[in-house]
Amino acid sequence: MVRVIVTAVPGSGKTTILRMIRERAPDVVVTNLGDVMFEIARTKYDLRSRDEMRRAIPVEEYRSVQHEAARRIGAMNGKVVVDTHALIKSPYGYYPGLPPDLLDAIKPHAVVFLDFRPEDILERRSRDEDVSRKRGLESVEQIEEHQRLSEMAAIAAAAHAKCYYVKFSCRYQQSYPFQHAQELSLKLIEYLNSLESSLKVT
């Protein structure tokens, strides 16, 4: 059994990377913290989309839903990859995506941070009409700040969870479409297998 949290800033291509992991390694369970939260909150609050959660749920109730989702993920068996953000950018500042109580419930064996050129993230976001409409496009400098602060948050999360911190970086231009996703999906699968083997030995 191994649980790994994979985090990156929005527009990095993380969703594509994790989809490729599902295709290449069917034994890996890929779960999204926000999706699990939505499943819990949907019936209780009659929500139609994840975007409604923060607006419709009182803060204390939101935290309760968040913790229940983390508890469910922490109970999962097998090779589990948790898709979430280390730091969430809001109009009021940065909000921790991996507070201590969530980490205590998930019990990760590693926190992985995916790092990219901010120019590539901006280019990916510019193709996503949904992102452009809801958040607007940030500058390269703003994206880079979000990445650096997210990395710090991921390191802090690993320190609290007393687990491994790993950084996979794609600070190079792609030679062909989806090169970053192809290579990182393979690296992550290799890392999961290696970590699982090491845990069995210990």
C-alpha positions, 0 to 999 in steps of 0.5 A: 500500500502506498499513498502519494499526493501529487500537486501542481498549480492550475494549468500545469497539465496535471490532469493529463498526466494523471489520465496517462497514469490511469491508462498505463497503470490500471492498478494505480487508483487516481483520486481527486480530493475536490471530487471526493468532497463534491460527492460528500457535499452534493446530496447534503447541499443540493449542489450541481458543481464543484464550483458551488462548494465554497459559495454554498457551504459555510466555512466550518461545514466546508472544513468538515466535508474536506476532512471527511474526504481526506479520511476516505482517501486515507482508508483507500488501499493499493497504490493511490495517487491523490490529485490536489493543490498545495496552495489555492490562490483566491482574491483574498490571498493564498489558502493552504490546500494541505492543512495539517488535519487533512495530512493526518487523515490522508497519511501520505507516504510522499508529496510530489510537486510538479514544476514547469516553465511559467510560459508553458503554464500560461500557454496552456491556460490561454487555450482553456476558455473555462480558466480564462473566463473564471480566473483570467490570465495571469502574468508569467511573474504571477504564475512563477510566484504561485509555483514557488509558494506552492513548492514551499507549501508542498515541502511544509506538508511533507515535513508535517506528514513526516513523509518524502518530498519529491520534485519533478521538473519540466523546465524545458521546451517540448519537442513534441505535443504532450512530451511533458505529460508523457515523460512525467506520467512514466516517472510517476509510475516508476516512482510509485513502484519504487516507493511501494517496494521500499515500504514493503522492505521496511 
